Amino acid sequence: MSGETQEPKRPLAPSANLDPSDWGEFRALAHQMLDELIGHIETIREGPVWRPPAAETRQRFARALPHEQRNLGDVLDDVRSHILPFATGNLHPLFMGWVHGAGTPVGMVAEMIAAGLNLNCGGRDHVGIEVEQQIVRWMSEALGYPAGASGLFLTGSSMANFLAVTIAKTEALGPQVRQAGLAQQQQLTAYTSSEAHGCIAQAMQLSGIGSANLRLVAVDASGRMRPEVLSAMIEADRAAGHLPFLIVGTAGTVNTGAIDPLESLAAIAARENLWFHVDGAIGALAVLSCELRGLFAGIERSASVALDFHKWGHVPYDAGFLLVRDSAAHRRTFAQPAAYLQRADRGLAAGETWPCDLGPDLSRGFRALKTWMTIETLGSERIGQAIAETCHVAAYLAECVERHPRLELKAPVALNIVCFNIRGEDSAFIRTLVLDIQEAGIAAPSWTAIKGDLVIRCAIVNHRTRREDIDAFIGHIDRYLDDKRL
């Protein structure tokens, strides 16, 4: 119309749709990458165990935020050049310094499916919740828990142990502690082994109780908590006016793999009316092995268990898990009344208890799928056999050390962790030896302290590790000791 000012035309905005513009090209690139990853796993023992990221790679990941899009093929080239060669190394059979699972090709496929579905498993009525409940039932069966126990996937056992401490605190002081806090409350005290993982002390800190109120109980020559010392500590704390509330047993200590006398600890907890939690991050899944199950007698009497499927279960990271005998206690600790979390008798809001009622996370990935697919495909018997075999390989390493004139075993081998030393060499030599072996890419042991001595620590977790790998490892140490060459 004459006399009217027209607004200038704005340029067309790019499509807000983030899907590929060419599905055929995307499919081809994705299939190629999947094939390459399968090949990477298939040939894993042919390459170095580990190598540090190259200077060029570190620079690559110091760039500014990208504003423009790139071709997926070019991004995958970056993956090939800067990510695949510089992974942690835990897929390799000679990675044995830390308790890391090696994963399986089945788990890799499961991760791809989970990412494609992109479920939020915090709640609502969908299949992701059903799969997670299947794992709860399976673990209840494996660990001797009753029907109706509750469970929750978490990042790892550090979080699972933290949740267990929080549940025990709430049960000891009542649900009102969630609002009132710990002010003017009787001082809580908890008890665990002096060999327990540091995340137990951290859980006491995060829960507001304080790690100063965690009693570290002395261990015997095998690294197992001493029940008589535990009983005396509880009695002393009661006499001092404190409120003992929690015993944390360890099913596989991080240093040596020692298993606390769980049956005795369960009896003390029952007598003293304390919550009995088991940190089973390293060893609990060994109950899947008929050969090893008896070592964990008493775990079925616990009030809660923390475990990691991403260790001996070889589920891709991360897949921690907490199992709780009393589902009502679990829910009392975490359930929150909120309008946006209200339930219905039908529709997407159906369901009485959602995972967000059992922990602090509302947004949660589909960790249960990779765990379900791993167990469903491989079966608990085969997984248990693989777990037992890693213990056999660890026993073989211990035998090699004991036969070796220059090596010395420094701790009993309870499960799959072997600690040894070089006779006549100091801590600086041990540290240098471990670092040299790692940087040469031939193996990845670590070190730890046993009774004040720095020792080489090898955790045989990988289902791919064989006796000939141990022979090669000992051979590398021999060459190093002879002429400092690897």
N, C-alpha and C positions, 0 to 999 in steps of 0.2 A: 504494500500500500504506500502511496506517495506520502512523503513527509515523515514516515516512520524510520527510525534508525535500526538497521538489522545488526544482530550480534554476529561477530566474526565466527566462522565455522571452526570448531575444534578438530584437531587431527583424531582419527579413529584410534581408540585405545587397543592395544594388543589383546588378544583373547585371554580371558581370565581362566580358561580351562587349562589345567596343568598336565593333561594327558599328552602323549606323543602326537605329533602331527602326522607321522607316518608309522602306523602300527607294524607294518611289515619290516621296516628297517629296525625298529625297536626290538621286535621279536628275534630277528637274526642276531643282533648284538647281544641280547640277553642270553640266548642259547649258547653263543660262542663263549661268553664269560662263564656260564655254568659248566660247560665242557672243560674249560681251562682250570676251574677250581677243582673239579673231580680229578683231573690229571695231577694237579698240585698235591692233593692228598695221596693219590695212588703212588706217587714217586717221592714222597716226603723224605725217606731215608737217604736219598741220593744227594741231597744238598746239605749245606751247613745247618747245624742246630739253630744257631742265632748269629746275627751280625747287626751291629749298630746302624741306625739310619745314616746314610751318606750325608755329607755336608749339603749337597744339592737338594736332597730330600728335606732336610730341616729348613732350608731356604724356601722350598716349595710351599711349606705349610706356615710360612710367616708372611704371606701375601695379604693385601688389604681385601676387604669385602668385595666380591665380584658383583657388578651391577648388570652386566649383559649375560645372556644365556650362551652356553657352549654346546657343541655337538656331543652327544653321549659317547660316541666312539672316542673322541679326544679325552673325555674324562676317564673312560675305562683304560686308555693308554697310561694315564697318570696312575691309576690303580696298579697296573702291571709294573710300572717303573718304580713307584715310590711307596707302595703299600705291601704288596705280596712279598717282596724280598726281605722285609724288615719287621716281620711279626715277632711275637713273644718267643716262639719256638716250641710251644708245648705240644704240637702235633708230632714232633720228632721223637723216636724211641729213646734217644739219649738226653732228652730234657728230663731232669730228675732232681733239680734243686728245690723246687717248690711243689706243693700239692695242687697241681693243675690237671684237670681232665684233658684228654687228648681229642675229645669230640669223635663223631662218626659221620660218614656221609649221609646216613639217615637223618641225623639232627640238622645237617645243613639244608636238606630238602624241607624239613619241618619249618625252619626259620623262614625260608622263602615263602611257604604257604601262609605262615602267620603274618608275615609282612604284607602279603597280598590281600588278606582278609582284613587286617588292621582293626582287630577287635579291641575295645576297651573292656577289660575284665574287672573293673571296679564293681560292677553290678549289672542290673537289668536281667531280663529273662532271655538268654540266648545260649547257644551251645558251648561257648567258652566257659561258662560257669559250670556246666555239666561235666566237661572234660576235667576241670580242676577238682571237682568233687570225686571223680573217678580215681584221681591220684590220691586223694585223702583216704578213700576206702582201701586202695591197694597198700598204702603205707601203714594204715592201721592193721591190716592183715599181716604184713611183714614184720611189724614191730610188736605185735601182740596187744594192740590197743582194742578197746571195745567198739562195737558199732555205735555210731553217733558222735565219735570224736570229731574235732574240727581241725582244719589245716589251712595253710595259706602259703602261696608262693611269694618270695621276697628276693631281693638282689642276692643275698647270701646269708651265711650263718651269723655273721656279725649283726645283721638286722634281726634275724630270728632270735638270737640270744637276747638282744635288747628288748624285743617284744615279750619274751618269756619273763625277764626281770620285771617288766612293767605289769604283767598279769599277776605275778606273785606278790608284788607290792600292793596292788589293788585288792587282792584276796586277803592279805594280811591286815590292811587298814580299813577296808570297806570301800564301796563305790564312791562315797562322798569325798575321798581323797582326790578324785579327779577335779573337783571344783575347789576344795579347801587347800590342797597342797600339803606339804609336809610340816608346815609351821606347827609348833607345840605338840608334835606327835612323839611318841616313844621312839627312841633311836632304833632303826632297823639294822640288822646285821646279817650278812650272807657269807657263805663258806664255799671255797673251791680249792682245787689243788694248786700248789705252788708252781706246777707245770702247765696250768691252764692258759689258754690263749688270752692275749691282752684285751680282746674285745669284751671279756666278761667285766674287767675293771672299767672299761669305757661305758658299758651298759649301766653300771652303777652310777657313773658320773652323769650320763644323759638322763637317767631316771630321777635325778635330783637327790639320790640317797648319798652319793659320794663314795669314791673308791677307798677312802680311809676306813670305811665300814665293811669292806670286803676282807674277810679273814683268809689268808693263804695257808692252807694246811700242808704240813710236811709230807713228803713222799718216801716210799721205801726204796730199796736198791733197784727195783724194776721201774721206778718212776710212777708208781701208783699211790693214790691218796691213802693215808693211814687212818682207818676208821676210829681207832682209839684216841688219836690226837683230835680228830673232828669232834668226837663226843665231849672231850674235855674242854674244847673251845666253846662249844654251845653252852655247857654248864657254867663256865666262867662268865659268859656274856649275860646269861639270865641272872646270875648273882649280882652283876653290876647294874641291873635294871634295864638292860637292853632287850630288844624284841627280835630274836632270831626268826627269820622268815623264809630262808632259801638255801638249799644245797645245790650246787652245780657240779655234777660229775662229768668226767671227760671220757668219751669213747674214742680214744686215739689222740694222744697229745701231739702238739705241733712239732716238738723237738724230736721225740723218739717213737711216737705211735703207741705209747703205753695206754692201757685201758684201766681206768679206776675200778675198784671192786664194787660194781654197781648194785649187786644184791645186798651187800652190807650197807651201802649208802641209802638204799631204798628202805631198809629196816629202820635205820636211824631216823630218816625223815618221817616215817610213819609213827614212830614212838614219840618224836618231838613235835609232831603236827606241823612240819615244814613242807613247803613246795619243793619237790625234787625234780630238777631239770637236768637233762643230759645234753651237753654239747657234742653232737655226733658229726660235726662237719667233716672230719677226716675219716672216721671209721664206721659210722652207723649203717651205711649201705652194705657192709659186709654181712649183715643178717641175711642177705640174698644168697649167700654161699652156705650150703649145708655143712661144709668143712669148717667154716669159721663162726657160725652162728652161736655156738656154745660159749665163745669168748665174751659175749655180751649179755649173759644171763643177768637178769635184774632190770634191763632196759624197759621191759614190758611193765614194770611197776612204777615207772616214772610218771610225773604229771605232764611233762612236755619234753619234746625232743627237737633239736635243731639239726638240720642236715643239708648237704649240698649235692644236688644231682649233677652239678657241673664238675665235680671231682671224680669219684669212682664210678658214678653213673654215666660219665662221658657225654652228658647233655651239653650243648653249646652254652657258653656263658650268656646271661647269668640265669641261674635256676636254684636259688636257695629255697628252703622250705621249713616251716614250723608246724609240728603236729601237737595238738593239745587234747588231753584226755577229756577234760570237762569243757564242753562246748559253751555252756552257759557262762562259766568264768571268763572264757575267751571273749565272748560277746559283751559281757558287763564292762570289760576294760576299754573297749574301743567304739562301741556303737554310739552314734550321734543322732539325736532327733533334729531333723532339718526338713523344711518344706520340700526342697528340691530332691530329697531322698525318700519321700513318702512312697509306700508300697500300695499295690492294688491287687485285686483278686484275679485280674487278667490283664492282657496287654503287656507291653515292654516293662512295665513297673511291677510285674508279678514276682513273687518270691518272698519268703520270710526273712532269710539271712543272706546278705550279699557279702562278697569279700571285703568291701569297704567297712563292714561292721566288725571286722576281725583284725584290722590294722589301720595305719594312718593314711594309706594311699587310696585316693579316689580314682586316679588315672593309673591303670596297670596294663601292661602288655600281656599277650597270650603265651606266657611261659609254659603253661600246662601242655600245649600242643607238642612241643619238641620233646617234653618228658614222656607224654603218652605215646608218641610215635616211636621213640627209642625203646621203651619197654614193650610195647605191642609188637614191634617188628622183631626185636632180638630175643625177647622173653627173659623173665627174671632168672631162669636157670643159666642161660648163656652168660648173662651179665655177672651172675655170682661166680661162675667158673673163671671168667676173666679177672675178677677181683682176687680170687684165690691164687691164680697163676702169678699175679704181680707179687704176692707174698712169697711164692716159691722162688721167683727171680731174686727178690730181696734176700731170701735165705741163701741163695747161691752166691750173691755178692758178699754176704757176711762170711761164707765159707772161704771165698777167694781171699778176703782180707785176713782171715785167721791163718791161712796157709802161707801168706806172703811174709817174707822175712823183714820187710821194711814198713809194713802197715800194721796198725793196731786198732781193733774194734773197741769203741769207747762207750757203748751202751747196748743193753740187750735189745734184740730185734723182736718186738711184739707183733708187728704186722708187716709193714712194707717200707719202713724208714730205717736206713743204715747210717750210723755215724762212726767215722773212723779217723785216724790220725796218721801222720808220718812220723815214725820213730826218730827221735833226736832233732826234730825241726820245731821252730817256734811259730808263734801266731802269724808273724809277718810273712813267713814262708808259705804257710797254709793259705793265707789270703791271696798272695801273689799267684800261687799255683791255681787256685780256683778261677781267678780272673783271667789268667793266661789261657786256661782250657776253654773258658767261655768265649773269649775273643778270637780264639783259633777256630771256633765254630764246630768243634768236634764233640762237645758234650756241655751240659749245663747243670753241674752240681751247684750247691751253695755251701755256706758255712753256718755254724751255730756255736753256742757255748754250752759245754757239758761240764758241770762241776768246775767252772772257771777256766776250762781249756777250750780254745778255739779248735773246732773239728770240722772235717768235711762231712756234709750231710747230703744223702741221696734218698729221695722219696720216689720209689718205683710205683708210679700211678698209671703209666701209659700201657694200654692194652696191646700196643705194638712192640713193647720191649721184650727181647728174648735173651737167652743166656749168652749167645754169641755177641750181642751188644755189650754185655757186661765184660766179656773177654776183651773186646776191643777197647773198652774204657780202661781196664786195668793195664792193657798194653800201652796206652797213651801215658798213663802215670809212670810206668816203668821207664819209658823213653825220656820223660821229663826229668825223672830222678837221676838218670844216667848222664844226660848231657844237656838238660834244659831245652831240649828241642821237642816239638810236638809234630 
